[in-house]
Amino acid sequence: MTIPSSSVPAARLWLFNALKTALTPDPGTVSGQGSYGDANASLLVCLDAPGTYQPEDIVAVGKIDRRINVSSMVGSGGAGWLIEHFSIEITIECARATDDSQSAFERTCTLIDAITAVVRTDPTLGGNVLWSQPARSDLETVWADDHSHWVATGTLTVECNQRI
């Protein structure tokens, strides 16, 4: 009897690679929202927390919350017996050296929307899950302690399900 392993590692890695491909640096303007962007801002997409390279825009695919339930009785406890429900948390942080918090806020919103589009384009996360969906997001903009810039931090949670 073969016992399937969790789909979490493959789903998380697929999402990271898809975001690295899909997300682009700030073009300098936000369509329909005015000119709040920063064309000089760099973007980093990483797994977990970034290392020493900390550009203005950071997207980190990180925390997993996994729950396992019985899916259907197959007699043996083998393939298809369990279903795993898990969430992948993606943290977005954008810093802008300006007196206007709107630029950091809008850039974070744009990245949240772009990540949502990646999940909606392939809700199976490359065939690694039965389905996934963007489930919730939050966003907060704060003035840096040294008063040099605004920092907007957001999270997007992607919920996933897979039979194992």
Backbone as JSON Lines, residues from 0, in Angstrom:
{"i":0,"aa":"M","n":[0.86,-1.18,0.0],"ca":[0.0,0.0,0.0],"c":[0.9,1.24,0.0]}
{"i":1,"aa":"T","n":[0.57,2.18,-0.87],"ca":[1.3,3.44,-0.94],"c":[0.53,4.51,-0.19]}
{"i":2,"aa":"I","n":[1.2,5.15,0.74],"ca":[0.59,6.25,1.49],"c":[1.09,7.55,0.86]}
{"i":3,"aa":"P","n":[0.18,8.36,0.29],"ca":[0.61,9.61,-0.33],"c":[1.13,10.6,0.71]}
{"i":4,"aa":"S","n":[2.08,11.38,0.3],"ca":[2.59,12.42,1.19],"c":[1.81,13.72,0.98]}
{"i":5,"aa":"S","n":[2.04,14.66,1.84],"ca":[1.35,15.94,1.8],"c":[1.65,16.69,0.49]}
{"i":6,"aa":"S","n":[0.67,17.44,0.04],"ca":[0.85,18.28,-1.15],"c":[1.4,19.65,-0.81]}
{"i":7,"aa":"V","n":[1.57,19.94,0.48],"ca":[2.0,21.27,0.92],"c":[3.33,21.69,0.28]}
{"i":8,"aa":"P","n":[4.4,20.89,0.36],"ca":[5.67,21.36,-0.2],"c":[5.58,21.7,-1.69]}
{"i":9,"aa":"A","n":[4.91,20.86,-2.47],"ca":[4.81,21.1,-3.91],"c":[3.94,22.31,-4.22]}
{"i":10,"aa":"A","n":[2.83,22.47,-3.5],"ca":[1.94,23.61,-3.74],"c":[2.63,24.93,-3.38]}
{"i":11,"aa":"R","n":[3.32,24.95,-2.26],"ca":[4.03,26.16,-1.83],"c":[5.12,26.55,-2.83]}
{"i":12,"aa":"L","n":[5.89,25.56,-3.29],"ca":[6.95,25.83,-4.24],"c":[6.39,26.28,-5.59]}
{"i":13,"aa":"W","n":[5.29,25.67,-6.02],"ca":[4.67,26.08,-7.28],"c":[4.23,27.54,-7.18]}
{"i":14,"aa":"L","n":[3.59,27.9,-6.07],"ca":[3.12,29.28,-5.89],"c":[4.3,30.26,-5.9]}
{"i":15,"aa":"F","n":[5.37,29.93,-5.21],"ca":[6.57,30.78,-5.2],"c":[7.09,30.98,-6.62]}
{"i":16,"aa":"N","n":[7.25,29.9,-7.38],"ca":[7.77,30.01,-8.74],"c":[6.83,30.79,-9.66]}
{"i":17,"aa":"A","n":[5.53,30.58,-9.5],"ca":[4.55,31.32,-10.31],"c":[4.59,32.81,-10.0]}
{"i":18,"aa":"L","n":[4.76,33.16,-8.73],"ca":[4.83,34.57,-8.36],"c":[6.12,35.21,-8.86]}
{"i":19,"aa":"K","n":[7.22,34.48,-8.81],"ca":[8.49,35.01,-9.35],"c":[8.34,35.35,-10.83]}
{"i":20,"aa":"T","n":[7.58,34.54,-11.55],"ca":[7.38,34.76,-12.98],"c":[6.38,35.89,-13.25]}
{"i":21,"aa":"A","n":[5.3,35.95,-12.48],"ca":[4.19,36.86,-12.78],"c":[4.37,38.28,-12.24]}
{"i":22,"aa":"L","n":[5.0,38.43,-11.1],"ca":[5.08,39.76,-10.48],"c":[6.21,40.57,-11.12]}
{"i":23,"aa":"T","n":[5.95,41.86,-11.27],"ca":[6.93,42.74,-11.9],"c":[7.19,43.95,-11.0]}
{"i":24,"aa":"P","n":[8.35,44.59,-11.17],"ca":[8.63,45.79,-10.39],"c":[7.62,46.9,-10.67]}
{"i":25,"aa":"D","n":[7.55,47.83,-9.77],"ca":[6.64,48.97,-9.86],"c":[6.92,49.74,-11.16]}
{"i":26,"aa":"P","n":[5.89,49.93,-12.0],"ca":[6.11,50.65,-13.26],"c":[6.2,52.16,-13.06]}
{"i":27,"aa":"G","n":[5.86,52.65,-11.89],"ca":[5.94,54.08,-11.63],"c":[4.6,54.77,-11.58]}
{"i":28,"aa":"T","n":[3.57,54.16,-12.12],"ca":[2.22,54.72,-12.04],"c":[1.25,53.6,-11.73]}
{"i":29,"aa":"V","n":[0.13,53.97,-11.15],"ca":[-0.93,53.01,-10.88],"c":[-2.11,53.41,-11.75]}
{"i":30,"aa":"S","n":[-2.49,52.54,-12.65],"ca":[-3.54,52.83,-13.62],"c":[-4.8,53.34,-12.95]}
{"i":31,"aa":"G","n":[-5.23,54.51,-13.38],"ca":[-6.48,55.08,-12.88],"c":[-6.38,55.65,-11.48]}
{"i":32,"aa":"Q","n":[-5.24,55.56,-10.84],"ca":[-5.13,56.01,-9.46],"c":[-4.21,57.22,-9.3]}
{"i":33,"aa":"G","n":[-3.71,57.75,-10.38],"ca":[-2.78,58.87,-10.27],"c":[-1.36,58.39,-10.4]}
{"i":34,"aa":"S","n":[-0.43,59.24,-10.05],"ca":[0.99,58.91,-10.2],"c":[1.63,58.7,-8.84]}
{"i":35,"aa":"Y","n":[1.32,57.57,-8.22],"ca":[1.84,57.28,-6.89],"c":[2.98,56.29,-6.88]}
{"i":36,"aa":"G","n":[3.31,55.71,-8.01],"ca":[4.31,54.65,-8.06],"c":[5.74,55.15,-7.94]}
{"i":37,"aa":"D","n":[6.66,54.19,-7.9],"ca":[8.09,54.48,-7.83],"c":[8.8,53.55,-8.8]}
{"i":38,"aa":"A","n":[9.13,54.07,-9.97],"ca":[9.77,53.26,-11.01],"c":[11.17,52.81,-10.62]}
{"i":39,"aa":"N","n":[11.74,53.38,-9.58],"ca":[13.08,52.98,-9.12],"c":[13.03,51.87,-8.07]}
{"i":40,"aa":"A","n":[11.84,51.49,-7.65],"ca":[11.7,50.47,-6.61],"c":[12.03,49.09,-7.17]}
{"i":41,"aa":"S","n":[12.73,48.29,-6.39],"ca":[13.05,46.91,-6.76],"c":[12.07,45.96,-6.09]}
{"i":42,"aa":"L","n":[11.99,44.74,-6.62],"ca":[11.05,43.73,-6.12],"c":[11.8,42.44,-5.83]}
{"i":43,"aa":"L","n":[11.5,41.84,-4.67],"ca":[12.04,40.53,-4.31],"c":[10.87,39.61,-3.98]}
{"i":44,"aa":"V","n":[10.85,38.42,-4.6],"ca":[9.9,37.36,-4.24],"c":[10.74,36.27,-3.6]}
{"i":45,"aa":"C","n":[10.39,35.89,-2.37],"ca":[11.21,34.93,-1.64],"c":[10.34,33.92,-0.88]}
{"i":46,"aa":"L","n":[10.98,32.84,-0.46],"ca":[10.35,31.88,0.45],"c":[10.71,32.32,1.86]}
{"i":47,"aa":"D","n":[9.72,32.45,2.7],"ca":[9.9,32.89,4.08],"c":[10.5,34.29,4.12]}
{"i":48,"aa":"A","n":[11.2,34.63,5.17],"ca":[11.72,35.99,5.32],"c":[12.89,36.24,4.37]}
{"i":49,"aa":"P","n":[13.03,37.49,3.91],"ca":[14.15,37.8,3.03],"c":[15.46,37.78,3.81]}
{"i":50,"aa":"G","n":[16.54,37.65,3.08],"ca":[17.87,37.7,3.7],"c":[18.34,39.14,3.84]}
{"i":51,"aa":"T","n":[19.59,39.38,3.55],"ca":[20.15,40.72,3.71],"c":[19.7,41.69,2.62]}
{"i":52,"aa":"Y","n":[19.32,41.17,1.44],"ca":[18.82,42.03,0.37],"c":[17.37,42.37,0.67]}
{"i":53,"aa":"Q","n":[17.12,43.65,0.93],"ca":[15.79,44.1,1.32],"c":[15.39,45.29,0.45]}
{"i":54,"aa":"P","n":[14.86,45.02,-0.75],"ca":[14.44,46.11,-1.63],"c":[13.16,46.76,-1.12]}
{"i":55,"aa":"E","n":[12.67,47.72,-1.88],"ca":[11.46,48.45,-1.49],"c":[10.23,47.55,-1.45]}
{"i":56,"aa":"D","n":[10.11,46.6,-2.38],"ca":[8.95,45.71,-2.44],"c":[9.38,44.27,-2.18]}
{"i":57,"aa":"I","n":[8.74,43.63,-1.21],"ca":[9.07,42.25,-0.86],"c":[7.78,41.44,-0.8]}
{"i":58,"aa":"V","n":[7.8,40.29,-1.46],"ca":[6.69,39.33,-1.4],"c":[7.28,38.03,-0.87]}
{"i":59,"aa":"A","n":[6.8,37.58,0.28],"ca":[7.34,36.39,0.93],"c":[6.26,35.32,1.05]}
{"i":60,"aa":"V","n":[6.5,34.17,0.42],"ca":[5.59,33.03,0.52],"c":[6.05,32.25,1.75]}
{"i":61,"aa":"G","n":[5.2,32.17,2.76],"ca":[5.7,31.64,4.01],"c":[4.82,30.67,4.75]}
{"i":62,"aa":"K","n":[4.24,31.14,5.82],"ca":[3.59,30.31,6.83],"c":[2.51,29.39,6.25]}
{"i":63,"aa":"I","n":[2.52,28.16,6.75],"ca":[1.52,27.16,6.38],"c":[0.72,26.78,7.62]}
{"i":64,"aa":"D","n":[-0.58,26.68,7.47],"ca":[-1.44,26.17,8.54],"c":[-2.2,24.98,7.94]}
{"i":65,"aa":"R","n":[-1.94,23.77,8.44],"ca":[-2.49,22.55,7.84],"c":[-3.38,21.81,8.82]}
{"i":66,"aa":"R","n":[-4.53,21.35,8.3],"ca":[-5.46,20.52,9.06],"c":[-5.77,19.29,8.23]}
{"i":67,"aa":"I","n":[-5.94,18.16,8.88],"ca":[-6.19,16.9,8.17],"c":[-7.48,16.29,8.71]}
{"i":68,"aa":"N","n":[-8.34,15.83,7.79],"ca":[-9.6,15.16,8.15],"c":[-9.74,13.9,7.32]}
{"i":69,"aa":"V","n":[-10.64,13.03,7.74],"ca":[-10.96,11.85,6.94],"c":[-11.81,12.31,5.76]}
{"i":70,"aa":"S","n":[-11.43,11.87,4.57],"ca":[-12.16,12.22,3.35],"c":[-13.22,11.16,3.06]}
{"i":71,"aa":"S","n":[-12.79,9.9,3.01],"ca":[-13.72,8.8,2.77],"c":[-13.09,7.52,3.27]}
{"i":72,"aa":"M","n":[-13.9,6.63,3.76],"ca":[-13.38,5.37,4.28],"c":[-13.03,4.47,3.1]}
{"i":73,"aa":"V","n":[-11.76,4.13,3.0],"ca":[-11.33,3.25,1.92],"c":[-10.88,1.9,2.47]}
{"i":74,"aa":"G","n":[-11.07,1.71,3.77],"ca":[-10.75,0.42,4.38],"c":[-9.31,0.29,4.82]}
{"i":75,"aa":"S","n":[-8.4,0.78,4.04],"ca":[-6.99,0.56,4.34],"c":[-6.28,1.78,4.92]}
{"i":76,"aa":"G","n":[-6.87,2.91,4.84],"ca":[-6.18,4.14,5.25],"c":[-5.22,4.61,4.18]}
{"i":77,"aa":"G","n":[-5.31,4.06,3.0],"ca":[-4.4,4.39,1.9],"c":[-4.82,5.65,1.16]}
{"i":78,"aa":"A","n":[-4.42,5.72,-0.09],"ca":[-4.67,6.9,-0.93],"c":[-6.15,7.27,-0.94]}
{"i":79,"aa":"G","n":[-6.43,8.53,-0.74],"ca":[-7.8,9.04,-0.76],"c":[-8.51,9.01,0.58]}
{"i":80,"aa":"W","n":[-7.87,8.42,1.6],"ca":[-8.53,8.31,2.9],"c":[-8.61,9.65,3.61]}
{"i":81,"aa":"L","n":[-7.6,10.49,3.43],"ca":[-7.55,11.78,4.12],"c":[-7.69,12.94,3.15]}
{"i":82,"aa":"I","n":[-8.14,14.04,3.69],"ca":[-8.13,15.29,2.94],"c":[-7.38,16.31,3.79]}
{"i":83,"aa":"E","n":[-6.48,17.01,3.16],"ca":[-5.76,18.05,3.89],"c":[-6.27,19.41,3.43]}
{"i":84,"aa":"H","n":[-6.55,20.24,4.42],"ca":[-6.95,21.63,4.2],"c":[-5.77,22.44,4.72]}
{"i":85,"aa":"F","n":[-5.23,23.3,3.91],"ca":[-4.14,24.13,4.4],"c":[-4.19,25.51,3.8]}
{"i":86,"aa":"S","n":[-3.57,26.43,4.49],"ca":[-3.47,27.79,3.98],"c":[-2.0,28.15,3.81]}
{"i":87,"aa":"I","n":[-1.74,28.94,2.8],"ca":[-0.41,29.48,2.54],"c":[-0.53,30.99,2.73]}
{"i":88,"aa":"E","n":[0.28,31.52,3.63],"ca":[0.24,32.95,3.89],"c":[1.34,33.64,3.09]}
{"i":89,"aa":"I","n":[0.96,34.68,2.38],"ca":[1.9,35.46,1.58],"c":[1.94,36.86,2.18]}
{"i":90,"aa":"T","n":[3.12,37.31,2.54],"ca":[3.3,38.63,3.13],"c":[3.88,39.57,2.09]}
{"i":91,"aa":"I","n":[3.3,40.75,2.01],"ca":[3.74,41.77,1.07],"c":[4.14,43.0,1.87]}
{"i":92,"aa":"E","n":[5.32,43.53,1.57],"ca":[5.77,44.75,2.24],"c":[6.32,45.71,1.2]}
{"i":93,"aa":"C","n":[5.82,46.94,1.22],"ca":[6.26,47.97,0.28],"c":[6.63,49.22,1.05]}
{"i":94,"aa":"A","n":[7.82,49.74,0.78],"ca":[8.31,50.95,1.43],"c":[8.47,52.05,0.38]}
{"i":95,"aa":"R","n":[8.03,53.24,0.72],"ca":[8.17,54.38,-0.18],"c":[8.66,55.59,0.61]}
{"i":96,"aa":"A","n":[9.75,56.19,0.14],"ca":[10.34,57.38,0.78],"c":[9.61,58.61,0.28]}
{"i":97,"aa":"T","n":[8.47,58.86,0.87],"ca":[7.63,59.98,0.49],"c":[6.8,60.42,1.69]}
{"i":98,"aa":"D","n":[6.24,61.6,1.62],"ca":[5.35,62.06,2.68],"c":[3.93,61.54,2.52]}
{"i":99,"aa":"D","n":[3.66,60.89,1.39],"ca":[2.32,60.43,1.06],"c":[2.23,58.92,1.23]}
{"i":100,"aa":"S","n":[1.43,58.47,2.15],"ca":[1.29,57.02,2.41],"c":[0.59,56.28,1.27]}
{"i":101,"aa":"Q","n":[-0.11,57.01,0.42],"ca":[-0.9,56.37,-0.64],"c":[-0.04,55.53,-1.59]}
{"i":102,"aa":"S","n":[1.19,55.94,-1.87],"ca":[2.02,55.2,-2.82],"c":[2.35,53.8,-2.28]}
{"i":103,"aa":"A","n":[2.72,53.69,-1.02],"ca":[3.0,52.38,-0.42],"c":[1.72,51.54,-0.35]}
{"i":104,"aa":"F","n":[0.63,52.19,0.03],"ca":[-0.66,51.5,0.12],"c":[-1.08,50.94,-1.23]}
{"i":105,"aa":"E","n":[-1.04,51.77,-2.28],"ca":[-1.5,51.33,-3.6],"c":[-0.6,50.24,-4.18]}
{"i":106,"aa":"R","n":[0.71,50.35,-3.96],"ca":[1.6,49.31,-4.48],"c":[1.3,47.97,-3.82]}
{"i":107,"aa":"T","n":[1.03,47.97,-2.53],"ca":[0.69,46.74,-1.83],"c":[-0.63,46.18,-2.35]}
{"i":108,"aa":"C","n":[-1.6,47.04,-2.58],"ca":[-2.89,46.59,-3.15],"c":[-2.67,45.97,-4.53]}
{"i":109,"aa":"T","n":[-1.82,46.6,-5.34],"ca":[-1.55,46.08,-6.68],"c":[-0.92,44.7,-6.6]}
{"i":110,"aa":"L","n":[0.02,44.5,-5.69],"ca":[0.66,43.19,-5.55],"c":[-0.32,42.14,-5.03]}
{"i":111,"aa":"I","n":[-1.19,42.51,-4.1],"ca":[-2.21,41.57,-3.61],"c":[-3.12,41.15,-4.77]}
{"i":112,"aa":"D","n":[-3.52,42.11,-5.6],"ca":[-4.36,41.79,-6.76],"c":[-3.64,40.88,-7.75]}
{"i":113,"aa":"A","n":[-2.35,41.12,-7.97],"ca":[-1.57,40.3,-8.91],"c":[-1.41,38.87,-8.39]}
{"i":114,"aa":"I","n":[-1.2,38.72,-7.09],"ca":[-1.09,37.38,-6.49],"c":[-2.43,36.66,-6.59]}
{"i":115,"aa":"T","n":[-3.5,37.37,-6.33],"ca":[-4.85,36.81,-6.46],"c":[-5.08,36.31,-7.88]}
{"i":116,"aa":"A","n":[-4.63,37.08,-8.87],"ca":[-4.8,36.69,-10.27],"c":[-4.03,35.4,-10.59]}
{"i":117,"aa":"V","n":[-2.84,35.23,-10.01],"ca":[-2.06,34.0,-10.23],"c":[-2.85,32.79,-9.72]}
{"i":118,"aa":"V","n":[-3.42,32.9,-8.54],"ca":[-4.19,31.79,-7.96],"c":[-5.45,31.53,-8.78]}
{"i":119,"aa":"R","n":[-6.11,32.6,-9.21],"ca":[-7.34,32.43,-9.99],"c":[-7.07,31.83,-11.37]}
{"i":120,"aa":"T","n":[-5.89,32.09,-11.91],"ca":[-5.53,31.56,-13.22],"c":[-5.33,30.05,-13.19]}
{"i":121,"aa":"D","n":[-4.79,29.53,-12.09],"ca":[-4.63,28.07,-11.94],"c":[-4.95,27.68,-10.5]}
{"i":122,"aa":"P","n":[-6.25,27.5,-10.19],"ca":[-6.65,27.16,-8.82],"c":[-6.17,25.8,-8.34]}
{"i":123,"aa":"T","n":[-5.59,24.98,-9.23],"ca":[-5.02,23.7,-8.8],"c":[-3.55,23.85,-8.42]}
{"i":124,"aa":"L","n":[-3.02,25.06,-8.5],"ca":[-1.61,25.34,-8.22],"c":[-0.71,24.33,-8.93]}
{"i":125,"aa":"G","n":[-0.88,24.29,-10.24],"ca":[-0.06,23.41,-11.06],"c":[-0.41,21.94,-10.93]}
{"i":126,"aa":"G","n":[-1.65,21.64,-10.52],"ca":[-2.07,20.25,-10.35],"c":[-1.69,19.66,-9.0]}
{"i":127,"aa":"N","n":[-1.23,20.5,-8.09],"ca":[-0.8,20.01,-6.78],"c":[-1.91,19.92,-5.75]}
{"i":128,"aa":"V","n":[-3.04,20.57,-6.01],"ca":[-4.18,20.52,-5.09],"c":[-5.47,20.34,-5.88]}
{"i":129,"aa":"L","n":[-6.54,19.9,-5.21],"ca":[-7.84,19.83,-5.86],"c":[-8.33,21.22,-6.21]}
{"i":130,"aa":"W","n":[-8.21,22.13,-5.26],"ca":[-8.58,23.52,-5.49],"c":[-7.9,24.42,-4.47]}
{"i":131,"aa":"S","n":[-7.75,25.67,-4.88],"ca":[-7.27,26.71,-3.96],"c":[-8.07,27.98,-4.25]}
{"i":132,"aa":"Q","n":[-8.03,28.88,-3.31],"ca":[-8.72,30.16,-3.5],"c":[-8.08,31.22,-2.62]}
{"i":133,"aa":"P","n":[-8.03,32.45,-3.12],"ca":[-7.63,33.54,-2.24],"c":[-8.74,33.69,-1.2]}
{"i":134,"aa":"A","n":[-8.4,33.61,0.08],"ca":[-9.44,33.58,1.11],"c":[-9.6,34.89,1.87]}
{"i":135,"aa":"R","n":[-8.5,35.55,2.16],"ca":[-8.6,36.81,2.92],"c":[-7.29,37.57,2.78]}
{"i":136,"aa":"S","n":[-7.41,38.86,2.99],"ca":[-6.21,39.7,2.99],"c":[-6.4,40.82,3.99]}
{"i":137,"aa":"D","n":[-5.27,41.36,4.42],"ca":[-5.31,42.56,5.27],"c":[-4.15,43.44,4.87]}
{"i":138,"aa":"L","n":[-4.26,44.71,5.22],"ca":[-3.24,45.68,4.82],"c":[-3.19,46.81,5.83]}
{"i":139,"aa":"E","n":[-1.98,47.21,6.16],"ca":[-1.79,48.32,7.1],"c":[-0.61,49.16,6.62]}
{"i":140,"aa":"T","n":[-0.75,50.47,6.7],"ca":[0.32,51.38,6.33],"c":[0.76,52.15,7.58]}
{"i":141,"aa":"V","n":[2.08,52.14,7.83],"ca":[2.61,52.84,9.0],"c":[3.8,53.71,8.6]}
{"i":142,"aa":"W","n":[4.02,54.75,9.37],"ca":[5.15,55.65,9.19],"c":[6.35,55.0,9.87]}
{"i":143,"aa":"A","n":[7.49,54.93,9.19],"ca":[8.68,54.3,9.76],"c":[9.12,55.03,11.03]}
{"i":144,"aa":"D","n":[9.72,54.29,11.95],"ca":[10.15,54.86,13.22],"c":[11.08,56.06,13.05]}
{"i":145,"aa":"D","n":[11.93,56.03,12.03],"ca":[12.85,57.14,11.81],"c":[12.25,58.24,10.93]}
{"i":146,"aa":"H","n":[10.97,58.12,10.6],"ca":[10.23,59.12,9.82],"c":[10.81,59.33,8.42]}
{"i":147,"aa":"S","n":[11.46,58.32,7.88],"ca":[12.07,58.45,6.56],"c":[11.19,57.93,5.43]}
{"i":148,"aa":"H","n":[10.19,57.11,5.75],"ca":[9.37,56.52,4.7],"c":[8.11,55.87,5.27]}
{"i":149,"aa":"W","n":[7.19,55.58,4.35],"ca":[5.98,54.84,4.68],"c":[6.19,53.37,4.35]}
{"i":150,"aa":"V","n":[5.65,52.49,5.18],"ca":[5.72,51.05,4.92],"c":[4.3,50.49,4.99]}
{"i":151,"aa":"A","n":[3.92,49.85,3.89],"ca":[2.62,49.16,3.86],"c":[2.9,47.67,3.93]}
{"i":152,"aa":"T","n":[2.23,47.0,4.85],"ca":[2.38,45.56,5.0],"c":[1.01,44.92,4.82]}
{"i":153,"aa":"G","n":[0.97,43.92,3.96],"ca":[-0.27,43.19,3.72],"c":[-0.02,41.7,3.77]}
{"i":154,"aa":"T","n":[-1.06,40.95,4.0],"ca":[-0.98,39.49,3.88],"c":[-2.15,39.02,3.04]}
{"i":155,"aa":"L","n":[-1.89,37.98,2.28],"ca":[-2.93,37.32,1.52],"c":[-2.87,35.84,1.88]}
{"i":156,"aa":"T","n":[-4.0,35.29,2.26],"ca":[-4.06,33.87,2.63],"c":[-4.73,33.11,1.5]}
{"i":157,"aa":"V","n":[-4.06,32.06,1.04],"ca":[-4.59,31.2,0.0],"c":[-4.96,29.87,0.67]}
{"i":158,"aa":"E","n":[-6.24,29.51,0.59],"ca":[-6.73,28.26,1.15],"c":[-6.65,27.17,0.1]}
{"i":159,"aa":"C","n":[-6.25,25.96,0.51],"ca":[-6.06,24.83,-0.42],"c":[-6.68,23.55,0.15]}
{"i":160,"aa":"N","n":[-7.08,22.66,-0.74],"ca":[-7.59,21.35,-0.37],"c":[-7.03,20.3,-1.31]}
{"i":161,"aa":"Q","n":[-6.65,19.15,-0.73],"ca":[-6.14,18.04,-1.52],"c":[-6.45,16.73,-0.82]}
{"i":162,"aa":"R","n":[-6.88,15.73,-1.58],"ca":[-7.06,14.38,-1.04],"c":[-5.73,13.66,-1.06]}
{"i":163,"aa":"I","n":[-5.39,13.03,0.06],"ca":[-4.14,12.27,0.12],"c":[-4.4,10.87,0.65]}
